[in-house]
Amino acid sequence: MSAPCAEPATGEDRLATLNPAQRQAATAGVADGRHPPLLIIAGAGTGKTSTLAHRVAVLLEHGVRPEALMLLTFSRRAADEMKRRVARLLAAPTGSAERGLQLPWSGTFHGVGAQLLREYAGCVGIDPGFTIHDREDSADLMNLLRHEHGLSARQRRFPQKATCLGIYSSVINTCRPLGEVLQHSFPWCREWETELRRLFLAYVEAKQAQQVLDYDDLLLYWVRMLEAPALVTEIGTRFSHVLVDEYQDTNRLQAGILRALKPDGRGLTVVGDDAQSIYAFRGATVRNILDFAGQFEPAAERVALERNYRSTAPILAAANAVISLAGEAFEKSLWTERDGGRLPALISVRDEADQAGCVVEQVLARREAGMRLKSQAVLFRAAHHSARLEIELGRRNIPFVKYGGLRFLEAAHVKDVLAVLRWSHNLRDRVAGFRAIQLLAGIGPRSAATILDNLAASPAGPSLLREQPVPAHTGNNWRAFAELVDTCRSDYTAWPAAFDRLCDWYLPLLDRLYPEPAMRAADIRQLAALAATYPDARRFLTEMTLDPPEATSAEAGPGPLDEDYLILSTIHSAKGQEWAAVTLLNAVDGCLPSDLATGSAEAIDEERRLLYVAMTRARNELDLMLPQRFYVTHQAGLGDRHVYAGRTRFIPNRLLKHFDQQSWPPAAHAAAQHPDPRRAAVDLAASMRDMWR
């Protein structure tokens, strides 16, 4: 179970709901006015959200103005939940947590950064009407520049757009030189350092000319803004307290922002768990939380939350044992008052086919015993690890939803609608315009490029839109489209009426543009409903780009159409969640740790933390699957063959006392020692059929 959530109370009564460590974290340095830098090390399931909400409530009760408090999270949903909890604690008189408490500067790093940049745009030389590119839009702009600079026509293979953007983003977020990033993370691209440097300069210039920012710019511009002495003083004093959730997930830019805002640490509180730092691929570094306390003089105060409200004692004992073998880490040991419960199971199976069969059998058995499918989750290191299981679930008619795959804003039809809206508010946004214009039948890339060139060259801008040279047979459609764009950008059209009109215009196009138009139409209607919850188009576009909904209606399986469904998720997407029963697929070397993530001790430690995160999602039951062999295809020089796997190195023999070792079916382990040579042919034939199901 989760940490208990306090009912509305006042003063000491409210704090009485906290355990001693939580109470210390919530009140440290507030009553005496010291407000020292504070590091709260919050283990998995220890009630960190409740603790942080109590600290916010205590600060507000002691006279801190809501507008002087900056609360930084890694999702808008987390920020909203924090506000709801604080409002309940303060017993908001309106009875509405969301409306009864205003914390205007709570949100994600990127969202708060966007707010500040719009407010101070004139001071830092950017247009306050800038639009924000998501990752795919940024990659498209990068690709356009690759072509313009002749880099896509090289005789030797030049990095693709996604790789180029990944290199650029890594340089920004890790604050490392391009050559160092190429050496350590993209060694196959080292020969292109000069060309990449030229490409990235062109990318920055194009963004500035089009008045667009990408994700990384929101942090980079914020850092640069704080380098101006007058601005850093004004902004630093404006916010007396800065509180950061999930600090272990911050990168160097984010840590730099905090140091600039609060150089002496006064009023700075960070909450996190070094054992759950798993986002190095996004530029996050565990060093931020490990080194936090020592950055200040005197050192930051430190409070550890170790009482776990989620998992049984056997699960915690196993998780503690796994993470205890990590390298540098804070000393802590999770404990619980929940006695009983079975040991986590290590289940050996012959191969992926048996793994899928075993998982399905256990899922159905738990369901028959009264555990809903939604209370069960199957986790995995990489999205493709669940492919065989998904086929088996479909065959057994078990509904499921998969997280860690396609996100809402990555769906083409959703991007179409948002591109039109974004372009209407910034006609210099070439990527959005290029996509929006080509939604009209009969207008292709060449015509779209000509229109965008004309608009960029003309000071008239919008008034020139209707007069663009389009093919004669598209004239009526073009004039209607130009009128729609004017409506969306007009200050005289109420929001969200303008967006409703845009959706009404787009829905009839789905039959021509995409398969399964009915399912895509449902997404567009969902998008319109979301738009109605925002005060204006700018806020809507910013929030949708920086913190989009999790998934489209077509993401995976029939789950959303059923009242109950199984959860499939990558470990990364499961962070912050919990289920009654958790099954981890492929707990073997090569999968966890991934054979692509063992190049350094730091990378191996992060893989160990991934296993720890997966294990600590479980409340009552935890199973780790150990397939003994995998069938791999297209191996250069080796052909199709079986490869044999061993138990993950993160559970060495000395830790086996914390686990119950099983095999499925009972004779599977023996059979794995003497594999049937016909099995490979059967598996291959099945996989060929599965391609077309």
C-alpha positions as CSV (number, residue, x, y, z in Angstrom):
1,M,0.0,0.0,0.0
2,S,1.0,3.6,-0.5
3,A,2.0,6.0,2.3
4,P,-1.1,7.2,4.2
5,C,-2.5,10.5,2.9
6,A,-3.4,13.0,5.6
7,E,-6.9,14.3,6.1
8,P,-7.2,18.1,6.3
9,A,-5.9,19.2,9.7
10,T,-4.1,22.1,11.3
11,G,-0.7,22.6,13.0
12,E,0.7,19.8,15.0
13,D,-2.3,17.6,14.3
14,R,-1.3,17.5,10.6
15,L,2.3,16.7,11.3
16,A,1.2,13.9,13.6
17,T,0.3,11.8,10.5
18,L,4.0,11.7,9.5
19,N,6.6,9.3,10.8
20,P,9.6,10.9,12.6
21,A,11.8,11.1,9.5
22,Q,9.1,12.5,7.4
23,R,8.3,15.1,10.1
24,Q,11.9,16.1,10.3
25,A,12.1,16.5,6.5
26,A,8.8,18.6,6.4
27,T,9.9,21.0,9.1
28,A,13.7,21.3,8.9
29,G,14.8,24.9,9.3
30,V,11.4,26.5,8.9
31,A,10.3,27.5,12.4
32,D,13.7,28.9,13.3
33,G,14.0,30.8,10.0
34,R,17.3,29.2,8.9
35,H,15.9,27.6,5.7
36,P,19.1,25.7,5.0
37,P,19.8,23.7,1.9
38,L,18.0,20.4,2.5
39,L,18.5,17.0,0.8
40,I,15.7,14.5,1.4
41,I,16.8,11.0,0.4
42,A,13.5,9.2,-0.2
43,G,13.7,5.5,-0.9
44,A,11.1,3.8,-3.0
45,G,7.6,3.8,-1.5
46,T,8.6,5.9,1.5
47,G,6.0,8.6,1.0
48,K,8.1,11.3,-0.5
49,T,5.2,13.0,-2.2
50,S,3.3,13.3,1.0
51,T,6.5,14.6,2.8
52,L,7.1,17.2,0.1
53,A,3.5,18.3,0.2
54,H,3.7,18.7,4.0
55,R,6.9,20.8,3.6
56,V,5.1,23.1,1.1
57,A,2.2,23.4,3.5
58,V,4.5,24.2,6.4
59,L,6.2,26.9,4.4
60,L,2.9,28.5,3.4
61,E,1.7,28.4,7.0
62,H,4.9,30.2,8.1
63,G,4.2,33.1,5.8
64,V,5.9,32.1,2.5
65,R,3.8,33.6,-0.3
66,P,2.6,31.1,-2.9
67,E,4.0,33.2,-5.7
68,A,7.4,33.1,-4.0
69,L,7.6,29.4,-4.0
70,M,8.9,27.5,-7.1
71,L,8.1,23.8,-7.2
72,L,9.8,21.8,-9.9
73,T,8.8,18.3,-10.9
74,F,9.3,16.0,-13.9
75,S,5.6,15.9,-15.0
76,R,2.7,18.2,-14.9
77,R,0.7,15.4,-13.4
78,A,3.1,15.3,-10.4
79,A,2.8,19.0,-10.0
80,D,-1.0,18.9,-10.0
81,E,-1.0,16.1,-7.5
82,M,1.3,18.1,-5.3
83,K,-1.0,21.1,-5.4
84,R,-4.0,18.9,-4.6
85,R,-2.3,17.4,-1.6
86,V,-1.2,20.8,-0.2
87,A,-4.7,22.2,-0.7
88,R,-6.2,19.3,1.3
89,L,-3.6,19.8,4.0
90,L,-4.4,23.5,4.2
91,A,-8.2,22.7,4.1
92,A,-8.8,25.1,1.1
93,P,-12.0,27.0,1.9
94,T,-13.4,26.6,-1.6
95,G,-13.5,22.9,-1.3
96,S,-11.7,22.6,-4.6
97,A,-8.0,21.6,-4.3
98,E,-7.2,22.8,-7.8
99,R,-8.8,26.2,-7.5
100,G,-8.5,26.7,-3.7
101,L,-4.7,26.9,-3.9
102,Q,-2.7,28.8,-6.5
103,L,1.0,27.8,-6.9
104,P,1.7,29.7,-10.1
105,W,5.3,28.5,-10.3
106,S,4.8,24.8,-9.9
107,G,5.4,22.5,-12.9
108,T,8.2,20.8,-14.9
109,F,11.6,22.3,-15.4
110,H,10.7,22.9,-19.0
111,G,7.3,24.3,-18.3
112,V,8.5,26.8,-15.7
113,G,11.4,27.7,-17.9
114,A,8.9,28.5,-20.7
115,Q,6.9,30.7,-18.3
116,L,10.0,32.6,-17.3
117,L,11.3,33.0,-20.8
118,R,8.0,34.4,-22.1
119,E,7.9,36.9,-19.2
120,Y,11.6,38.0,-19.6
121,A,11.8,37.5,-23.4
122,G,12.4,41.2,-24.0
123,C,15.4,41.1,-21.6
124,V,17.1,38.2,-23.4
125,G,16.4,39.1,-27.0
126,I,13.8,36.5,-28.0
127,D,10.2,37.0,-29.2
128,P,7.7,36.2,-26.4
129,G,5.5,34.6,-29.1
130,F,8.0,31.8,-29.7
131,T,6.7,28.3,-30.4
132,I,8.2,25.1,-29.0
133,H,9.2,22.2,-31.1
134,D,8.9,18.6,-29.8
135,R,11.6,16.1,-30.6
136,E,10.1,15.0,-33.9
137,D,9.7,18.6,-35.1
138,S,13.3,19.3,-34.1
139,A,14.5,16.2,-35.9
140,D,12.6,17.3,-39.0
141,L,14.3,20.7,-38.9
142,M,17.6,19.1,-38.5
143,N,16.9,16.9,-41.5
144,L,16.0,19.9,-43.6
145,L,19.3,21.5,-42.8
146,R,21.2,18.2,-43.5
147,H,19.8,18.4,-47.1
148,E,20.4,22.1,-47.5
149,H,24.1,21.6,-46.5
150,G,24.6,18.6,-48.7
151,L,25.3,16.3,-45.8
152,S,22.7,13.7,-46.9
153,A,24.4,13.3,-50.3
154,R,27.8,12.2,-49.0
155,Q,29.4,9.1,-50.4
156,R,30.0,7.9,-46.8
157,R,27.1,7.5,-44.5
158,F,26.3,10.7,-42.6
159,P,24.4,10.4,-39.3
160,Q,20.6,10.3,-39.7
161,K,18.4,13.2,-38.3
162,A,17.6,11.4,-35.1
163,T,21.3,10.7,-34.4
164,C,22.2,14.3,-35.2
165,L,19.6,15.6,-32.8
166,G,20.7,13.1,-30.1
167,I,24.3,14.3,-30.4
168,Y,23.2,18.0,-30.2
169,S,20.9,17.3,-27.2
170,S,23.7,15.4,-25.4
171,V,26.1,18.3,-25.8
172,I,23.6,20.7,-24.4
173,N,22.3,18.6,-21.5
174,T,25.6,17.1,-20.3
175,C,27.5,20.4,-20.8
176,R,30.3,18.5,-22.5
177,P,32.2,19.5,-25.7
178,L,31.1,18.0,-28.9
179,G,34.4,16.0,-29.3
180,E,34.0,14.4,-25.9
181,V,30.3,13.5,-26.5
182,L,31.3,11.9,-29.8
183,Q,34.2,10.0,-28.2
184,H,32.2,8.6,-25.4
185,S,28.6,8.2,-26.7
186,F,28.7,8.3,-30.5
187,P,32.2,7.0,-31.5
188,W,30.9,5.9,-35.0
189,C,30.3,9.6,-35.8
190,R,33.7,11.0,-34.7
191,E,34.9,11.5,-38.3
192,W,32.0,14.0,-38.9
193,E,32.8,16.4,-36.0
194,T,33.6,19.4,-38.3
195,E,30.4,18.8,-40.4
196,L,28.3,18.3,-37.3
197,R,29.5,21.5,-35.7
198,R,28.6,23.4,-38.9
199,L,25.2,21.7,-39.0
200,F,24.4,22.6,-35.3
201,L,25.3,26.2,-36.0
202,A,22.8,26.2,-38.9
203,Y,20.3,24.6,-36.7
204,V,20.6,27.3,-34.0
205,E,20.4,30.0,-36.6
206,A,17.3,28.5,-38.2
207,K,15.5,28.2,-34.9
208,Q,16.3,31.9,-34.1
209,A,15.1,33.0,-37.6
210,Q,11.8,31.0,-37.2
211,Q,11.2,32.1,-33.6
212,V,11.1,28.5,-32.3
213,L,12.7,26.8,-29.3
214,D,13.3,23.1,-28.7
215,Y,13.2,21.2,-25.4
216,D,16.8,21.8,-24.7
217,D,16.6,25.6,-25.4
218,L,14.1,26.0,-22.6
219,L,16.8,25.0,-20.1
220,L,19.7,26.5,-22.0
221,Y,18.1,29.9,-22.4
222,W,17.1,29.8,-18.7
223,V,20.7,29.2,-17.7
224,R,21.9,31.9,-20.0
225,M,19.3,34.3,-18.6
226,L,20.7,33.6,-15.1
227,E,24.2,34.6,-16.3
228,A,23.1,38.2,-16.4
229,P,23.8,39.7,-13.0
230,A,20.7,41.9,-12.9
231,L,18.3,39.1,-13.9
232,V,19.8,36.5,-11.6
233,T,19.4,38.8,-8.7
234,E,15.8,39.7,-9.6
235,I,14.7,36.2,-10.2
236,G,16.7,34.7,-7.3
237,T,15.1,37.1,-4.8
238,R,11.7,36.7,-6.4
239,F,11.6,33.0,-5.3
240,S,12.4,32.6,-1.6
241,H,12.0,28.8,-1.8
242,V,12.8,26.3,-4.6
243,L,11.7,22.7,-4.1
244,V,12.7,20.0,-6.5
245,D,11.2,16.5,-6.8
246,E,13.0,13.5,-8.3
247,Y,16.4,15.3,-8.1
248,Q,18.2,12.2,-9.1
249,D,16.8,12.7,-12.6
250,T,18.3,16.1,-13.2
251,N,21.0,16.9,-15.7
252,R,23.9,19.3,-15.4
253,L,21.9,22.2,-16.9
254,Q,19.1,21.8,-14.3
255,A,21.6,21.6,-11.5
256,G,23.2,24.7,-12.8
257,I,19.9,26.5,-12.8
258,L,19.4,25.7,-9.1
259,R,22.9,26.8,-8.2
260,A,22.4,30.1,-10.0
261,L,19.0,30.7,-8.3
262,K,20.2,29.7,-4.8
263,P,24.1,30.0,-4.8
264,D,24.2,29.7,-0.9
265,G,21.5,27.0,-0.9
266,R,19.2,29.0,1.4
267,G,15.6,28.0,0.7
268,L,16.6,25.1,-1.6
269,T,15.1,21.7,-1.0
270,V,15.7,18.7,-3.2
271,V,14.1,15.3,-2.9
272,G,15.3,12.1,-4.6
273,D,16.7,8.6,-4.5
274,D,20.1,7.9,-6.0
275,A,19.1,4.2,-6.2
276,Q,16.4,5.2,-8.8
277,S,18.6,7.3,-11.1
278,I,17.9,5.6,-14.5
279,Y,17.8,8.4,-17.1
280,A,21.5,8.8,-18.2
281,F,20.3,8.4,-21.8
282,R,18.5,11.7,-21.4
283,G,21.6,13.4,-19.9
284,A,20.7,12.9,-16.2
285,T,23.6,12.3,-13.9
286,V,23.5,10.6,-10.5
287,R,26.4,12.9,-9.5
288,N,23.9,15.7,-8.9
289,I,22.3,14.1,-5.9
290,L,25.5,12.4,-4.7
291,D,27.4,15.7,-4.7
292,F,24.5,18.0,-3.6
293,A,25.3,18.3,0.1
294,G,28.9,19.2,-0.4
295,Q,28.3,22.1,-2.7
296,F,27.4,24.4,0.1
297,E,29.2,25.8,3.2
298,P,28.0,24.6,5.6
299,A,26.9,21.4,4.0
300,A,23.3,20.8,3.2
301,E,21.2,19.1,5.9
302,R,20.3,15.5,5.0
303,V,17.2,13.4,6.0
304,A,16.7,9.8,4.9
305,L,13.2,8.3,4.5
306,E,13.6,4.5,4.9
307,R,10.2,3.3,6.1
308,N,8.5,1.7,3.1
309,Y,4.6,1.7,2.9
310,R,4.4,-0.3,-0.3
311,S,6.1,-3.7,-0.4
312,T,6.3,-6.7,1.8
313,A,9.4,-7.4,3.9
314,P,10.7,-10.2,1.6
315,I,10.5,-8.0,-1.4
316,L,12.3,-5.2,0.4
317,A,15.0,-7.6,1.6
318,A,15.7,-8.8,-1.9
319,A,15.7,-5.2,-3.3
320,N,18.0,-4.0,-0.5
321,A,20.4,-6.9,-1.2
322,V,20.5,-6.1,-5.0
323,I,21.2,-2.4,-4.6
324,S,23.7,-2.9,-1.8
325,L,26.2,-4.2,-4.4
326,A,26.2,-0.9,-6.3
327,G,29.2,1.4,-6.3
328,E,29.0,4.8,-4.7
329,A,25.6,5.4,-3.1
330,F,23.9,6.7,0.0
331,E,23.6,4.2,2.9
332,K,20.0,3.4,3.5
333,S,17.9,0.2,4.0
334,L,14.2,0.1,3.3
335,W,12.1,-1.5,6.0
336,T,8.4,-2.1,6.6
337,E,5.9,-3.1,9.3
338,R,4.2,-5.4,6.8
339,D,5.1,-8.8,8.1
340,G,4.6,-12.0,6.0
341,G,4.5,-12.4,2.3
342,R,6.3,-14.8,0.0
343,L,9.9,-14.6,-1.3
344,P,10.3,-13.1,-4.7
345,A,10.5,-15.9,-7.3
346,L,13.2,-16.6,-9.8
347,I,11.4,-18.7,-12.4
348,S,13.6,-20.5,-15.0
349,V,11.9,-21.3,-18.3
350,R,13.2,-22.9,-21.4
351,D,12.8,-20.0,-23.8
352,E,10.7,-16.9,-24.7
353,A,7.7,-19.1,-25.7
354,D,7.6,-20.8,-22.3
355,Q,8.2,-17.4,-20.6
356,A,5.0,-16.0,-22.3
357,G,3.1,-19.2,-21.4
358,C,4.2,-19.0,-17.8
359,V,3.3,-15.3,-17.4
360,V,-0.1,-15.7,-18.9
361,E,-0.9,-18.7,-16.7
362,Q,0.1,-16.8,-13.6
363,V,-1.8,-13.7,-14.7
364,L,-5.0,-15.7,-15.1
365,A,-4.5,-17.6,-11.9
366,R,-4.2,-14.3,-10.0
367,R,-7.3,-13.0,-11.7
368,E,-9.3,-16.1,-10.7
369,A,-8.1,-15.6,-7.1
370,G,-9.6,-12.1,-7.2
371,M,-6.7,-9.8,-8.3
372,R,-7.8,-7.5,-11.1
373,L,-5.7,-7.4,-14.3
374,K,-5.1,-3.7,-13.6
375,S,-3.4,-4.6,-10.4
376,Q,-0.8,-6.7,-12.2
377,A,2.1,-5.5,-14.3
378,V,4.6,-7.1,-16.6
379,L,7.8,-5.0,-16.9
380,F,10.8,-5.3,-19.3
381,R,14.1,-3.5,-20.1
382,A,13.3,-2.7,-23.7
383,A,9.9,-2.4,-25.5
384,H,10.6,-5.3,-27.9
385,H,11.1,-7.7,-25.1
386,S,7.3,-8.1,-24.7
387,A,6.7,-9.0,-28.4
388,R,6.2,-12.8,-27.8
389,L,4.0,-12.1,-24.7
390,E,1.8,-9.7,-26.6
391,I,1.1,-12.4,-29.2
392,E,0.2,-14.9,-26.5
393,L,-2.0,-12.4,-24.7
394,G,-3.9,-11.7,-28.0
395,R,-4.3,-15.5,-28.6
396,R,-5.8,-15.9,-25.1
397,N,-8.0,-12.8,-25.4
398,I,-6.4,-11.0,-22.5
399,P,-6.7,-7.2,-22.9
400,F,-3.6,-5.2,-22.2
401,V,-2.2,-1.7,-22.5
402,K,1.5,-1.1,-23.1
403,Y,3.4,1.9,-21.9
404,G,6.8,2.9,-23.2
405,G,5.8,2.7,-26.9
406,L,4.0,5.3,-29.0
407,R,3.1,8.5,-27.1
408,F,0.1,10.7,-27.9
409,L,2.0,13.5,-29.6
410,E,4.0,11.0,-31.7
411,A,0.8,9.9,-33.5
412,A,0.7,11.4,-37.0
413,H,-2.9,12.6,-36.9
414,V,-2.4,14.4,-33.5
415,K,0.8,16.1,-34.9
416,D,-1.2,17.2,-37.9
417,V,-3.7,19.1,-35.9
418,L,-1.2,20.7,-33.6
419,A,1.0,21.6,-36.5
420,V,-1.8,23.7,-38.0
421,L,-2.5,25.4,-34.7
422,R,1.2,26.1,-34.0
423,W,1.8,27.4,-37.5
424,S,-1.2,29.7,-37.3
425,H,0.4,31.4,-34.2
426,N,3.9,31.6,-35.8
427,L,4.0,31.6,-39.6
428,R,7.8,31.6,-39.5
429,D,7.7,28.1,-38.0
430,R,8.9,26.2,-41.1
431,V,8.5,22.7,-39.8
432,A,4.9,23.2,-38.6
433,G,4.0,25.0,-41.9
434,F,5.5,22.4,-44.1
435,R,3.4,19.7,-42.4
436,A,0.2,21.8,-42.2
437,I,0.2,22.9,-45.8
438,Q,0.7,19.4,-47.2
439,L,-2.5,18.2,-45.5
440,L,-4.4,19.7,-48.5
441,A,-4.9,17.4,-51.4
442,G,-2.8,18.4,-54.4
443,I,-0.2,20.4,-52.5
444,G,3.2,18.7,-52.2
445,P,6.6,19.5,-50.8
446,R,7.7,21.8,-53.6
447,S,4.5,24.0,-53.4
448,A,4.7,24.0,-49.6
449,A,8.4,25.2,-49.7
450,T,7.5,28.0,-52.2
451,I,4.7,29.2,-50.0
452,L,6.9,29.2,-46.9
453,D,9.7,31.1,-48.7
454,N,7.2,33.7,-49.9
455,L,5.8,34.2,-46.4
456,A,9.3,34.5,-44.9
457,A,10.3,37.1,-47.5
458,S,7.2,39.2,-47.1
459,P,6.6,41.6,-44.2
460,A,2.8,41.3,-44.9
461,G,2.9,37.7,-43.6
462,P,-0.7,36.5,-42.9
463,S,-2.4,38.9,-45.3
464,L,-0.4,37.3,-48.1
465,L,-1.5,33.8,-47.2
466,R,-4.7,33.7,-49.4
467,E,-2.7,34.9,-52.5
468,Q,-0.2,32.1,-52.6
469,P,0.4,30.3,-55.9
470,V,-1.3,27.0,-55.4
471,P,-2.4,24.6,-58.1
472,A,-5.7,25.8,-59.7
473,H,-7.7,22.8,-58.6
474,T,-6.9,23.4,-55.0
475,G,-7.9,27.1,-55.0
476,N,-11.2,26.7,-53.0
477,N,-9.6,24.4,-50.5
478,W,-6.7,26.7,-50.1
479,R,-8.8,29.8,-49.4
480,A,-10.8,27.9,-46.8
481,F,-7.6,26.7,-45.2
482,A,-6.2,30.3,-45.2
483,E,-9.4,31.5,-43.5
484,L,-9.0,28.7,-40.9
485,V,-5.4,29.8,-40.1
486,D,-6.6,33.4,-39.7
487,T,-9.4,32.2,-37.4
488,C,-7.0,30.3,-35.2
489,R,-4.6,33.2,-34.9
490,S,-7.2,35.9,-34.4
491,D,-7.6,37.5,-31.0
492,Y,-11.3,37.9,-31.8
493,T,-12.0,34.2,-31.9
494,A,-12.8,32.7,-28.5
495,W,-10.8,29.7,-27.2
496,P,-11.4,26.8,-27.6
497,A,-14.0,27.6,-30.3
498,A,-11.1,28.2,-32.8
499,F,-9.6,24.8,-32.0
500,D,-13.0,23.1,-32.3
501,R,-13.3,24.6,-35.8
502,L,-9.8,23.3,-36.6
503,C,-10.8,19.8,-35.5
504,D,-14.0,20.0,-37.6
505,W,-12.0,21.0,-40.6
506,Y,-9.5,18.1,-40.1
507,L,-11.7,15.2,-39.3
508,P,-13.0,14.7,-42.9
509,L,-9.3,14.5,-44.1
510,L,-8.7,11.3,-42.0
511,D,-10.3,9.0,-44.6
512,R,-7.8,10.2,-47.2
513,L,-4.7,10.5,-45.0
514,Y,-4.7,7.4,-42.8
515,P,-6.0,3.9,-42.2
516,E,-8.4,3.3,-39.2
517,P,-9.9,6.8,-39.4
518,A,-12.5,6.1,-36.8
519,M,-10.0,5.3,-34.1
520,R,-7.9,8.4,-35.0
521,A,-11.0,10.5,-34.9
522,A,-11.5,9.5,-31.3
523,D,-8.0,10.8,-30.6
524,I,-8.9,14.2,-32.2
525,R,-12.0,14.4,-30.1
526,Q,-9.9,13.6,-27.0
527,L,-7.5,16.4,-28.1
528,A,-10.4,18.9,-28.4
529,A,-11.7,17.9,-24.9
530,L,-8.2,18.5,-23.5
531,A,-7.9,21.9,-25.3
532,A,-11.1,23.0,-23.5
533,T,-9.3,22.7,-20.2
534,Y,-6.7,25.3,-21.0
535,P,-7.2,29.1,-20.9
536,D,-5.7,29.8,-24.3
537,A,-3.9,28.3,-27.3
538,R,-0.4,29.3,-26.2
539,R,-0.8,27.5,-22.8
540,F,-2.3,24.5,-24.5
541,L,0.5,24.2,-27.1
542,T,3.2,24.6,-24.4
543,E,1.7,22.0,-22.1
544,M,0.9,19.5,-24.9
545,T,4.5,19.7,-26.2
546,L,6.3,19.6,-22.9
547,D,4.0,17.1,-21.0
548,P,1.8,15.2,-23.5
549,P,-0.8,12.6,-22.5
550,E,0.7,9.1,-22.2
551,A,-0.8,7.2,-25.1
552,T,-3.1,7.2,-28.1
553,S,-6.2,5.1,-28.3
554,A,-4.5,2.8,-30.8
555,E,-1.4,2.3,-28.7
556,A,-1.6,-1.4,-27.9
557,G,-4.2,-4.1,-27.5
558,P,-7.8,-3.8,-26.7
559,G,-7.2,-2.5,-23.2
560,P,-9.0,0.9,-23.4
561,L,-12.1,-0.9,-24.7
562,D,-12.3,-3.3,-21.8
563,E,-13.2,-2.6,-18.1
564,D,-10.0,-4.4,-17.0
565,Y,-6.7,-4.9,-18.6
566,L,-3.1,-6.0,-17.9
567,I,-0.4,-3.5,-17.7
568,L,2.8,-4.0,-19.9
569,S,5.5,-1.4,-19.4
570,T,9.2,-0.7,-19.8
571,I,10.9,-0.2,-16.5
572,H,11.6,3.4,-17.3
573,S,7.9,4.1,-17.9
574,A,7.0,2.2,-14.7
575,K,9.0,4.5,-12.4
576,G,6.7,6.1,-9.8
577,Q,4.0,3.4,-10.2
578,E,3.1,0.4,-8.1
579,W,1.1,-2.8,-8.6
580,A,0.0,-5.7,-6.3
581,A,1.9,-8.2,-8.5
582,V,4.9,-7.5,-10.8
583,T,6.5,-9.8,-13.2
584,L,9.9,-8.9,-14.8
585,L,10.7,-10.4,-18.1
586,N,14.2,-11.5,-19.2
587,A,16.1,-11.1,-15.9
588,V,19.2,-12.4,-17.7
589,D,22.5,-11.0,-18.8
590,G,22.3,-9.4,-22.2
591,C,18.8,-8.1,-21.4
592,L,19.4,-6.8,-17.9
593,P,22.0,-5.5,-18.0
594,S,21.5,-4.8,-21.7
595,D,24.5,-5.9,-23.7
596,L,24.6,-2.4,-25.1
597,A,25.0,-0.8,-21.6
598,T,28.0,-2.5,-20.1
599,G,30.8,-0.2,-21.4
600,S,31.6,1.3,-18.0
601,A,31.1,0.8,-14.3
602,E,28.7,3.8,-14.3
603,A,26.6,2.2,-17.0
604,I,26.5,-1.1,-15.2
605,D,25.5,0.6,-12.0
606,E,22.6,2.3,-13.8
607,E,21.4,-1.1,-15.1
608,R,21.5,-2.4,-11.5
609,R,19.3,0.5,-10.5
610,L,16.9,-0.4,-13.2
611,L,16.5,-3.8,-11.7
612,Y,16.0,-2.2,-8.3
613,V,13.3,0.1,-9.6
614,A,11.5,-2.9,-11.2
615,M,11.6,-4.9,-8.0
616,T,10.3,-2.0,-5.8
617,R,7.2,-1.5,-8.0
618,A,5.7,-4.7,-6.4
619,R,3.5,-4.6,-3.3
620,N,2.7,-8.3,-2.6
621,E,4.1,-10.5,-5.3
622,L,7.3,-10.3,-7.4
623,D,8.4,-12.8,-10.1
624,L,11.6,-12.5,-12.1
625,M,11.6,-14.6,-15.3
626,L,14.8,-16.4,-16.5
627,P,14.6,-17.7,-20.0
628,Q,17.5,-20.1,-20.6
629,R,17.8,-19.5,-24.3
630,F,16.8,-17.0,-27.1
631,Y,16.3,-17.7,-30.8
632,V,18.1,-15.0,-32.7
633,T,18.0,-14.4,-36.5
634,H,20.2,-12.6,-39.1
635,Q,23.4,-13.0,-37.1
636,A,26.2,-12.0,-39.5
637,G,28.4,-15.0,-40.2
638,L,26.5,-17.2,-37.8
639,G,23.0,-17.4,-39.3
640,D,19.9,-18.1,-37.2
641,R,20.6,-19.9,-34.0
642,H,19.9,-20.3,-30.3
643,V,21.9,-18.4,-27.7
644,Y,22.0,-19.4,-24.1
645,A,21.5,-16.9,-21.3
646,G,22.5,-16.8,-17.6
647,R,20.9,-15.2,-14.6
648,T,21.5,-11.5,-14.4
649,R,24.9,-10.7,-12.7
650,F,23.0,-8.5,-10.3
651,I,21.7,-11.5,-8.4
652,P,24.9,-13.5,-7.7
653,N,24.8,-16.8,-5.7
654,R,25.2,-15.1,-2.4
655,L,21.9,-13.3,-2.8
656,L,19.9,-16.4,-3.8
657,K,18.7,-16.8,-0.1
658,H,16.4,-13.8,-0.8
659,F,14.6,-15.6,-3.6
660,D,12.5,-18.7,-4.2
661,Q,14.0,-20.6,-7.2
662,Q,11.4,-22.3,-9.4
663,S,11.1,-23.7,-12.9
664,W,8.2,-23.8,-15.3
665,P,6.9,-26.2,-16.3
666,P,8.5,-28.4,-13.6
667,A,10.6,-30.3,-16.1
668,A,11.6,-27.3,-18.1
669,H,15.0,-26.8,-16.5
670,A,16.0,-30.4,-17.3
671,A,14.7,-30.0,-20.9
672,A,16.8,-26.9,-21.3
673,Q,19.9,-28.9,-20.7
674,H,19.0,-31.2,-23.6
675,P,17.2,-29.0,-26.1
676,D,15.1,-30.6,-28.8
677,P,16.8,-29.9,-32.1
678,R,13.3,-29.7,-33.7
679,R,12.3,-26.8,-31.5
680,A,14.3,-24.3,-33.5
681,A,12.4,-25.1,-36.7
682,V,9.1,-24.9,-34.9
683,D,10.0,-21.6,-33.3
684,L,11.1,-20.2,-36.7
685,A,8.0,-21.3,-38.4
686,A,5.8,-19.8,-35.7
687,S,7.7,-16.5,-35.9
688,M,7.2,-16.3,-39.7
689,R,3.4,-16.8,-39.2
690,D,3.3,-14.2,-36.4
691,M,4.6,-11.5,-38.7
692,W,1.3,-11.5,-40.6
693,R,-1.2,-12.0,-37.7
